[in-house]
Amino acid sequence: MADNKSISVINLGSQRVSGAVFGRTPGGDLVLKRFDAVELDGDPSVDVSRLPQLKVAADELVGRLKLKGQSVWYCVAGHTVFTRFVKLPPVQGDKMDQIVEFEAKQNVPFPIDEVTWDYEQVSDPSSLEKEVVLVAMKSDSLNEIHEQVSSAGVKGIGVDLAPAALYNSFCYNYPDADEPVLVIDLGARSTNLIFIEDGRFFTRNLLVGGAAVTNAIAKEFGISFAEAEAQKISQGFVALGGAVEDHPDEAINAMSKVMRNAMTRLHGEVMRTINYYRSNQGGAAPKRVLLAGGGASMGFISEFFAEKLKLPVENFDGLRGVQLDRGVNEEQARAASATVGELGGLALRGFGGCPVELELVPDAIATARDAVRRAPALIMAGLCIFGALGASIYWCQSAKSAIENRHAQLRAEGEGLLTIGRSIQALEAKQESFRTRAQQLQQIVQERSWWVRLLNDLNQAFSNDLVWLTVVEPLKDGKALTQPLWGGGNEAGATKDKAAANAAPKYELRLQGLYRMNNEGDQQVVTDYATKLAKLPWFDAADFETKKDSYIVKLDTGAGDDARFAYQFELKFPLKNPPQFK
């Protein structure tokens, strides 16, 4: 049914690494030959263990799909890439490249020589106003990911973006779509929104995904992330609004309401993006919604978005226009159709001729492509070298005696190098002793996620938009551990008396920010926020209710100045079992 040409593809998701092998029929249709996926353990919002887990998952996936030694296209998650849509004046050809490079330097939030970037025109070529999408990623991060993929025994030949791959898959699988469509790609760490209409597209990444739902369940029931994820998959569903009968199991019913609250936050972000797309991009309101990604498998998620958006909602079918090889289990493939869209889009990139051909090129791939381009010249240079070597054989024969003398000298030098080699071995032994001592640093690396989880809990404690933080800094014995933002000395170096120097250090967290008055015009919003913080496991605030003044050290009441937008406050909480600051 399919020709002998195949393309292997891998999708590097936040919590799942999936792969597939596609072929093509003589008529040009894609054929899915085999596919598989490997789940990553842990919270995808913690980056410390991301690369090691990615390597393990890639090794396992490559083994399952028997991809050792094969060339693959792979894509990276949308949240790892900076994306910006930019409008340009009416220019053509090389001038467009120059203007886009200028816009990239202005818009990309990193030095342009430290990123790998690309662009694609998304406006109608006949239109006077040009619009392009800029994508950029830190070169170091891209090269690290490429090293992990290559270490699995495959050869990466191209890197795509997950939203672009999903858009290409939509164009292939839904050629009959004649109305504005919104594709919501529900990932683990983030959600990609892809607006599609009249041959153009717009995408935005929202940092709300399945992990946010799992974290909400874990926090509500006081369980680990892994246990919360297992319960979400096995029993979870999004509670429906209106007069709907509750689930008979109280625990499952409570979990469904937690999931609905988390998804309501995502719905708010979706609505803000729709309004932005219509007002700033001149787009039309979507008439149809397709759900893709692992989050599309949550119970009643389609009904939830249909209720909230007042639009028809269905799961994205990444296999709608793809044929299945006889070796593929059709039931399993159809069950996973909402998660294989990026894989199909990558296969189209491998075969060539896609609507969007954005690409991020790691240094290794760029070097390999450059070597291919230089191959003819290198061959000619090699022939010239061989000719020169042949002409020099006669000279080499006449110089045999001199070479033998030189050989004797080199042998003597070799003995000296052996002595140096023994010295190097001694240094390597010393290096090993230093490596043993450096194991203490590993504990520091493992504690890096401590602050990530603390800051996440600080964010979760907000119940409204009346309070926001401007400064979060650790204190040691009442002195700031960090350098001031606007220069000046560090208070941590102040002189201590002998008794204070011998006492155990006291670590605190200083929170400075602004707040707005609530409807009653008082400062209760700050007190409520401080009360929530006092209950967090990070702080040693058992006496908060009786000693609020020692925790709420500053609260600007704004007396006599009712016209101010916001007022200052400062909180200071003692840290419980913090990392040991040096």
N, C-alpha and C positions, 0 to 999 in steps of 0.2 A: 504493500500500500504506500509506503514512504520510500523516498530515495535513500541512498547510503549516507548522505550528508546529515550530520547531527550537530547540535549545539548544546553545550552544557551550561547551566546557569545556576547562580546561588543568590539568595536574598538574605542579607545580614540584618535581621530584625533586632529589636531591643530585647525580646524575650524568646524569640524563635529564629533559628537558622534553617531555612528551607532550601531545597534544591530540586532540579528536574533536568531531564534530558529530552529535548524536542527534536523531531525530524520534520520533513516537509514533503508533501505530496507533489506529484508533477504539476498539479494545478495551482500550487502555491499555498495550500492550507497547512496550518501547523498540526503536528501529530505529537501528542504526549506519549513518550515511550516509557518513562518511569519518573517517579517523584517521591520525596520523603522529607521529613522535618525533624529537627532535634530541638527540644525545649531547653532553655537556659534556666538555671536555678537562681534564686535570690531576687532581690528588689532591683529592677532595671534602672531605677533612678540613682543607684549608687555606682559611680564610675570606676571605683578602685579595682574591682575584680572583673571589669568588662572585657579587657583584652585576653586575660588567661581563659575565661569562660568561652570567649569567641573561638580561641584556638582549639579547645577541647571539642566544642560543638562542630567546628569545621572538620576536624579529623574524623569524628564519628560519622558525619554526613557523607564525606567523601568515601569512607569505607562502605557505607550502606549502598550508595549509588554506583560504586566501582568507577570513580572518576580519577583515580591515580594516574598522573602523567598527562591528563587531558587539559585542553585550553578551555577556560570558562570566562563568561561575562558575569559580573556580580554587581549588586547595587547596595548603596548605603542608605540608612534611615534618613528621613526628611529633617529631623531635628538636629542632625549633625552638620547640616549644610546651611550656610547663610544664603537666603533667597530674596531678591528684590526686583520688582517690576519697575522699569524706568522708561519714561517717554522721551523721545529724541526729536530733534528737528528733521525736516525732510532731506536726508542725505543718502548717498548710494556708495557701494563699493568700498574702496580702501578708506575713504573718509569716515564711513560708519565704524570701521574697526578702530580708528583713532578716537572717535568720539566715545565709543563704548569703553575703550580703555581708560579714557579720562573719567567717565562716569563711575567705572569700577574703583578707581583710586579715591573718588569722593564718597562712595557709598559703602564699600567694604570696610568693616570696623577693624581691620588689621593692615599692617604694611603690605602693600601689593606683592612685594618680593617674598613674602612669607606664606602666601596662599597659592592654591591651585584653583583657577577659575575658568569659567566658560560662559557663553551667552547664546541666546537663540531669539530670533525675531518672532514675536507672537501676534503682531498686527497683520492686517491684510497688506500684501506687498504693493498693491495698487493705491493704498491710502497715502495721503500726504504726511500725516502724522505717523511716525514710527514708534513702536513700543517693543522693548526687548526684556527678557528675563535674565538677570544676572545670578549666577550661582558661584559660591566660593567656599572653600574648606581649607583649614590650616594644613599646609603641606606635611608637617610632621605627623599630624593625626592620620592623614590619608596614607602616608607611607607605613605607619605602624599597622594599620588595618590590612594593608596589602601584604605585609610580612606575615601576618597571622594566616591569611588565606593561602599564601604561597607555601608556608610551612606544612600545610596539610597535604602537599604533594600534587597540587594542581598549578597550572600556569595561567595567571590572570592576564587577559588580553584587552579588557575594557571595563570601565567603572561607570555605572549609570546612577541616577537618583531614583529612589523609590516612587515619589510622586510622578516623575516623568515617565517611568516604566509603566505605572498604572494607567496614565493617560493614554499611552500608546496601546496598551491592552484594551482599553475602552474603545478606542477608534477601530480596532480590529474586530472586537466581539460585538459591538453595537453600531454597525454601519447604518442601521435604519433609524437611529436617534435623530429626530427632527425638532426637538424642543430643548430649552435650557435644562441641563442636568447638573446636580450637585452630587459628587462622590465623596462620602465620608469614610475615610480609611482609619478605622479604630485600631490603633496600635497599642502596645503595652505602655510605652513611655509617653507617647504623644499621639495626636490625631492630625492627619493631613486632610485638608478640605480642597477639593479640586472642582472648580467651576468650569463647565464646558458648554459652549454655544457657538454656532456658526463658524466652526473651524478654529476658534481661539480658545484659550484656556487661561485660568488664573488659579494659583495655589497659595495656600497659607498653612503654616504649621502651628497647631495649638498644643501647648505643653500640658495637656490633660489626656490621660489614656487609661488603659485597664489597670495599671499599677496604682493609680489614684483611687480607683474603686477598691482594690485589694487593701490598700493602706487604711482606707476608711473603715473597712470591715475589721481589720486587725485592731485598730484603735478602739472601735466601739465595743468589741468583745474581749479585748485584752489578750489576744493570741498573736502568734508569730506570723510573719508575712507568708511563709510557706503554707502554714495551716489555713490561713485566710484564703490564699489562692486556691487550695484544694477544695475548700467548701464552696467558693464562688463557682468553680467549674462544675462540681458535682450536684450542688443543690441551688445555686443562686439564680435569681431572675430579677428583672427590674419591675418593681411594683407599678401597677397601672393606676391612673388617677380616676377620680369619679367614684360612683357607687359600685365598687367591686368587692366581692366577698374576700375576706382575708384568708390566707393559707392556714390550715388547721394547726400546723406546727408553729408555735410562737417564735422559736429561734429562727426558722426559715423566713417567717413573715417579717421579723425585725430586720433580718439581713436584706430582704428585698427592698425595704424602705430606705436602708442605708445606701444601697446601690442606686435607688432612684434619686436620692439627694445628690450623690456624686455625679450622676449623669445630668441632673438639672444644671449643675455648674457648667458642664460641657455644652449643654443646649444654649446657655446664655452666651458663651463664646461663639458658638455657631451663628446665632442671630446677629451678634455684633459684626462678625465677618461678612455676613450677607449684606448688611446695611452698608458696610465699607465698600464692598464690591460694587454695589449699585450706585453709591454716591460718588466714589473716587475713581472707579474704573469704568463707569458708564455701562455696567453690565445689566442684564435682565434678571428678574427674580426667577429662581429655579422652579420648574414645573414638576420635577421628578427627583427623587433621592435614591441613591444606591449606597448600601452599606458594605464595606469591604474590610479585610483584616480580621485578626483573631477576635476582636471585640464584637464582630457581627454575630458570633455564635451565642452571645448572652441571651437568656430567655426573655422574650417580650421586648427586646431592644427595638425591633422594627415598629411594634405597636407604640412604644414610647415616643419615638421620633415622629411617627405619623400623628400622634395626639398633639405633640408640641408644635410641629411645623405646619400642620394642616395640609400635608402633601402626601401623595402616594409614595410609600417606602417599600423597597424590596432589597434583597441581598444581591450584591454584585456577582455576576456569573463569569468568572475568568475562563471558563471552558465552553462558553456559549458558541464560539466559532472554532473550537479546537477539536480535532478528532482524537479518539483514544486508541492506542495500540492494543493489540489483543492481550498483551501481558499486563495491562493495567487493570486493577480492580475498579470497575465502573462505580460501584456504590461508594467506595472510599473516595474516589476522585470527585464525585458530585458533592459529597459531604464537605470537601475541602475547597470547593470552587470559589468561595469568597476570599480565600487566602492565597490563591495562586495567580492573581492578576499580575503582580510584579514579575513573576517568573515568565509568564507569557510575553510581557513587554520586553524583558531582557532577551528572550529568544528572537523576537522581531529585530532587535538591535543587532544580534549576531548574524542574522540573515540579511540585514540591510534594508533601507527604504522605510524609515519610520517618520511620522509627523514631527516628532520632537527628538532631536539627537544631541541633547546636552551630554557632556562627558567630562569627568574629572580624571586626569591622567597622573597616576603616581610616577615618581622618578624612575622606577624600574621599568615600567611599561614605556615611558618616553625614551629611555635609553635603548630598549629593544627595538622600538620602531625606527629610531634614528639609525641603528645598526643595519636594519633591513634596507633603508634608503641608501646607505653608503655601501652596501654589499658590492655592486658592480665596480665602484672605484677601488674598493679594497681588493677585489680579485685581480684587477689590473696591476695594482701596486704589488700584490704577491707574486705575479708573474715576473714583474721587473726585478723583484728581489731574488727570485730563483735564478734569473738570468745572470744577475751580478754575482751570485754565489758560484754558479758554474764557471764564470770567468776567473774567479779568485782561487779555484782549486789548484791551478798550476802554481800560483804564488804560495799557497799553503804548503805544497809539497817541498818547495825550495826552502821554506822557513822551518822545516821539521826540526832541525837541530836546535834552533832558537826556542821553539815551543817546548822541547824536552827540558831545556835548561829552566825555562819559566815554570814548567810543571814541578820541578824539584823545589823551586822557591815557594810555589803555592802549597806544596806539601808541608813545608816548614811553617808557613802561615796557618795551615790547617791545624797543626798541633797547638799553635797559640789560640786558635778559635775554640778548640776543645777545652782549654783552660777557662776561657771566657764562658763557655757553655756551663761548666761546673759552677761558676760564679752565679750564672743566671738561675741555675737550679736552687742554689742557696737562697737567692732573692725570692724565688717562687715559694719556697718553704716559709720565708718570712711573710710574704704576701698572704699565705694561707692563715697564718696566725692573726694577721690583721682582719681577714675575712671573718674569722671566728668572733673577734671582738665587735665586728660591725653588725652582728646579729641583733644587738640591742636596737639598732635602727629599724629593724623589721617591725618591732612592736609599734614604733611611731607611725609607720606606714599603715599598719592595720587600724590605728586609731583615727585615721583621716576622715573616715565616714562619721565619726562622733559628732562633728560640727554639722554635717549635712543633715543628720537626723534631728539634732537640736533645732536648727533653723527651720526645718520642715514643720516641727511641732509649734514653733513660734508663729508660723504662717497659719497653721490650722486653727490656732486659738482665736483668730479674728472672726468675729461674728457679723461684722458690718463694715462699711467703708468710712466710718467716722474717725478711725484711728489708723495712723501709719507710722512706721519707724524710719528714722533718718540715720541713727547711729546704733550699732550693735558692737560692743567691744568688751573683752575680758579684762578684769582687774585682778591685781595681786597685792594683797594688803592695802587695798584702797587706791593703788596706783595703776595707771593704764599700762598694759603690756605692749600696746601698739604705738607707733609713731603718730603724732598729730597729723591730721590731713593737710593743715595749712602751715607746716613748718614749726619750728620751736623745739625745745628739748623734750625728752621723754621723762615723765614723772617717776618711772620705775627706778631710775638711778638715784633717787633722793637718799640722803644719809639716814640710816636707821641706828637707834641705840642698840646696845649689846643685847639687852633682853629681847627686843623685837627681832633681832637677827637670829637668835637661837630658837624662837618660837616657830611652830609649824605655820607655813604660809596660808593665808585665807584667800580663796579665789571667789570672785563675784562676776556677775554679768551685768553691765550697764546698758540700759535701753533708753535711748533718747528719741523723741519723736514729736509729732503734732497731732492734735485732735480737734474735731469740730463738735460744737454743742449738739446734743440730741434735741428732740422736740420739746423737752421740758426745760431746756436751757441750762442744764447743770453738767457736772463733770463725771457723771456716773459711768460713762462709757470707758474712761480710763480705769476706774476702780474695778469695773467688771472684767476688763482685759487682764488687770493685775491679779484678780482672784483666780482666773483660769490658769494663769502662769504658775501661781503658787501650788496648784494641784499637779503640775507636771513632774515627772520623776527626775528631771534634770536639776531641780532646785531644792535646797534645804530650807524650806520656808514653813516649818511646822507652826510657828507662832505668828503667821501672817495676820490673822484676824485681830489679834491683840496688839500687834506692833506694825500697823500699816504704815505709819509715818516713817519707819526705818526702811521700808521697801519703796514707797512712793515718796521719793526724796524731793520731788519738785512737781508742782501742778499749777500752772499759770491759769488763774481764774478769769483773766481778761476783764477784771473789774474796771468800769469806766471807759471801756473801749469795745463797744458792741459791734463796731464795724469790721473788726478783724475776721478774716476767713478761718483762721485756725490758731490754736494756742499750744504752747510748749508744755511738755511733761518729761520727767525723768524717773525711771525705775531702776532699782538696784537689788538683784537677787543673788544670794549666796549659792554657788554651784556645788552640787553633790557629786563626789567622785569624778572630778574633771581630769582630762589628760594632764600630765605633769609638764607645765610650761617651763622652758629654759630661758 
